[in-house]
Amino acid sequence: MATERLTNEQVKVIVDRLDEVVGNEFHDAICIALNEFGWGKFGDDEGIDDSDVYRIKSELALGYLNEYKQYYDNKHESNS
């Protein structure tokens, strides 16, 4: 199956759109997750500290990077 590589411009447009969509919903998703686990009643009246949101985003990003690294390493090991 042939695939085309995205241009840098296409990647930037996608990143900007995802940042807008995910960024707008990220705080609500955190509050919902905390509520589902019974760790408080988070919502409009009770916020999450920006440093906690940053830590969550960093952990999520590192997870994606590690997942890709494993994929990349496995792909190149099998080609050796």
Sequence and secondary structure as in RCSB ss.txt:
>XXXX:A:sequence
MATERLTNEQVKVIVDRLDEVVGNEFHDAICIALNEFGWGKFGDDEGIDDSDVYRIKSELALGYLNEYKQYYDNK
HESNS
>XXXX:A:secstr
       HHHHHHHHHHHHHHHHHHHHHHHHHHHHHTTS   SSSS   HHHHHHHHHHHHHHHHHHHHHHHHHH
HHHT 
